[in-house]
Amino acid sequence: MEHQKNVTMRHVQETFACWKNVNDQIKSLEASLERHDPSRDAPVAGLATQLKGLQLESDRLLLLAQRALLTIKTPRSSNGDSTWG
């Protein structure tokens, strides 16, 4: 069980690192969109689409990490307390 917990935690860490990378890209694109001046800059329709895709990927990665963590979480009592296996 301990080996599986370690493998799962490594997976969670890797997934979170991927999420962090995607989140950094989102912040960069958002900043670009905020600074965009339509009269001076090229159209940004592609950036908005790319931003939406990155937001979906961000949500997917967080869900994967959450699911992985839940596989090693074990109930402690019936009142909602829990512990990690």
VENKAGI-V203098 format. One record per backbone hydrogen bond with DSSP energy under -0.5 kcal/mol. NH is the residue of the N-H (numbers start at 1). CO is the residue of the C=O. Records with the same first field share a line. If there is no record, write none. Layout:
NH: CO  CO
This chain:
5: 1
6: 2
7: 3
8: 4
9: 5
10: 6
11: 7
12: 8
13: 9
14: 10
15: 11
16: 12
17: 13
18: 14
19: 15
20: 16
21: 17
22: 18
23: 19
24: 20
25: 21
26: 22
27: 23
28: 24
29: 25
30: 26
31: 27
32: 28
33: 29
34: 30
35: 31
36: 32
38: 36
40: 37
41: 37
47: 44
48: 44
49: 45
50: 46
51: 47
52: 48
53: 49
54: 50
55: 51
56: 52
57: 53
58: 54
59: 55
60: 56
61: 57
62: 58
63: 59
64: 60
65: 61
66: 62
67: 63
68: 64
69: 65
70: 66
71: 67  68
72: 68  69
73: 69
74: 83
76: 81
77: 81
80: 77
83: 74
85: 72
